[in-house]
Amino acid sequence: MGPDFFLVAGVIMGALAIPSILNAYSEGRSPRTAALMILVAGCCIVFAVTSSPVGYTMQDVPDAFVRVFGQFLN
């Protein structure tokens, strides 16, 4: 599991936290689960950026998704 995996996992987890935040606010409760998901997603992304030898730009993110999903399919 290289830095690409952690970057993809962090982006997906962060995207999945958005509906959880909206649901919690619409029901009037605190978004504890969403906050935890965002914290873990942020940690995954920071770990990926710091452990990659050259870092990531916004243009590298789609390539990372392709590499990770390609590894799962092979």
HELIX and SHEET records of a PDB file:
HELIX    1   1 PRO A    3  SER A   26  1                                  24    
HELIX    2   2 ARG A   32  SER A   51  1                                  20    
HELIX    3   3 ASP A   60  LEU A   73  1                                  14    
END                                                                             
